[in-house]
Amino acid sequence: MLKQQIGVVSRNVSHRTYPPRLNNKFYLTIVFKSLSEGVFDTSSPMGEAIFQIIAVLKSMEVNVLRERTMKGLEAARARGISGGRPAGSYNKEKASAAVVLYKQKSSIDSIEDALDISRSTIYRYLRNEGVQVNGFTKSK
């Protein structure tokens, strides 16, 4: 297998080090040769050893990055900063109108048209206002 850089062959050590199997019996023999790093040629024992060492270092790099990311997220939470998508707006007037229309047995389609809001927003408003929504059940 020819690759420009050996680091982009796979994501973790097990993908780099263990050969894939065919039919759970036979192992494939895959030889890696790098175009940019002349050291890598896994057809020899020395090349295989260097490949294993580089695979372990790459795995360590990924784990260190993950650890730093998690510590950064913990530090941000300690400062009161929460990540993620911001919460959507909540229009109390439209939510109340959706509840009234739903309790009057209006269809969701008619509530969509009347209030000019999406179906998912209607259901979110009804849930937030404490209305029991009787949806349909999926047939098998």
Secondary structure as GFF3:
##gff-version 3
##sequence-region A 1 140
A	DSSP	beta_strand	2	3	.	.	.	ID=ss1
A	DSSP	three_ten_helix	6	8	.	.	.	ID=ss2
A	DSSP	alpha_helix	13	17	.	.	.	ID=ss3
A	DSSP	beta_strand	21	22	.	.	.	ID=ss4
A	DSSP	beta_strand	26	27	.	.	.	ID=ss5
A	DSSP	beta_strand	33	34	.	.	.	ID=ss6
A	DSSP	alpha_helix	45	78	.	.	.	ID=ss7
A	DSSP	alpha_helix	92	103	.	.	.	ID=ss8
A	DSSP	alpha_helix	108	115	.	.	.	ID=ss9
A	DSSP	alpha_helix	119	128	.	.	.	ID=ss10
###
